[in-house]
Amino acid sequence: MTTFQRVALVTGAAQGIGKAIAESLAIRGATVALADIDVEKASQVSESIANDGGKARAYHVDVADQASVTELVDAVTRDFGSIDALVNNGGLDAQPGRALEIDGAHWNRLIDIDLTGQWWCTQAVLPGMVEREYGRIIYVSSSSVYIGGQNISPAYCAAKSGLIGLTVALATQMEQHNILVNCLMPGPTGNTGTPMDPSDVPAYLHNHPLGFGGPQPLVDATHYLLDSSGDWVSGAILNVSGGRLRGR
């Protein structure tokens, strides 16, 4: 097992994919800052990591609030000296919504949390990464941006699509500083986030025999990007969808 003995900030770390990534990075030797709006649940994860011999601390953050994000990054930097990797996982899972029914509040909430919030986190860590000439940033988009769905909000797809554009733009500008920016493109995990409607499962499994992979494939992809294996990977949209997307 390779090690990652750096400081990693993982947002949305209280549960699901973020929790799995944080726990796995700690096993590999990282010092992990677990950030979540549910700081109590994040603290439970942090304590579990510490009990297993890892280095971790929980922090509260509301990614849609720029001031909250600034406070988070200042606190992590003060506690650990740097932020070497940002796993931008915090956000809302696929939300229901029909184009003719969603209102401004629905649209703004999804864009603020799933797109703008990711930018606030990135913007806050970039100066330190540029100063140290090292950084790794990972976004978590969604295969829904290429597929859509009758029950998936257009606002959600728009926000997650924005992360792809953000990945490409930042990668172009940050490579000169040895900061690599990439994006994961997951499919349904089966046991994290918003569950698939049970009536849709048989048809999904018929068309996608790899089934639901849970969070582990996203954990493995994160390791790939943060380890030396990812040192020549920049601006990539990494398809980890279990066959939901093919040819991309």
SULBELRA-V309674 format. One record per backbone hydrogen bond with DSSP energy under -0.5 kcal/mol. NH is the residue of the N-H (numbers start at 1). CO is the residue of the C=O. Records with the same first field share a line. If there is no record, write none. Layout:
NH: CO / CO
//
This chain:
4: 28
6: 4
8: 6 / 31
9: 85
10: 8 / 33
11: 9 / 87
12: 35
13: 35
15: 12
18: 15
19: 15
20: 16
21: 17
22: 18
23: 19
24: 20
25: 21
26: 22
27: 23
28: 24
29: 26
30: 25
31: 6
32: 30 / 55
33: 8 / 31
34: 32 / 57
35: 10 / 33
36: 59
39: 37
42: 38
43: 39
44: 40
45: 41
46: 42
47: 43
48: 44
49: 45
50: 46
51: 47
52: 48 / 49
53: 50
54: 49
55: 30
56: 54
57: 32
59: 34
61: 36
63: 61
65: 62
66: 64
69: 65
70: 66
71: 67
72: 68
73: 69
74: 70
75: 71
76: 72
77: 73
78: 74
79: 75
80: 76
81: 77
84: 7
85: 7
86: 136
87: 9 / 85
88: 86 / 138
89: 87
101: 98
102: 98
107: 103
108: 104
109: 105
110: 106
111: 107
112: 108
113: 109
114: 110
115: 111
116: 111
117: 112
119: 115
120: 116
121: 117
122: 118
123: 119
124: 120
125: 121
126: 122
127: 123
129: 125
130: 126
131: 127
132: 128
133: 129 / 130
134: 129
135: 178
136: 84
137: 180
138: 86
139: 182
140: 88
141: 139 / 184
143: 186
145: 142
146: 143
147: 143
148: 144
152: 149
153: 95
157: 153
158: 154
159: 155
160: 156
161: 157
162: 158
163: 159
164: 160 / 161
165: 161
166: 162
167: 163
168: 164
169: 165
170: 166
171: 167
172: 168
173: 169
174: 170
175: 171
177: 174
178: 175
179: 174
180: 135 / 178
182: 137
183: 236
184: 139
185: 238
186: 184
187: 240
200: 197
201: 197 / 198
202: 198
204: 200
205: 201
206: 202
207: 203
208: 204
211: 208
213: 188 / 211
214: 189
216: 213
218: 215
219: 215
220: 216
221: 217
222: 218
223: 219
224: 220
225: 221
226: 222
227: 223
230: 227
231: 228
233: 230
234: 232
235: 181
238: 183 / 236
239: 237
240: 185 / 238
244: 241
//
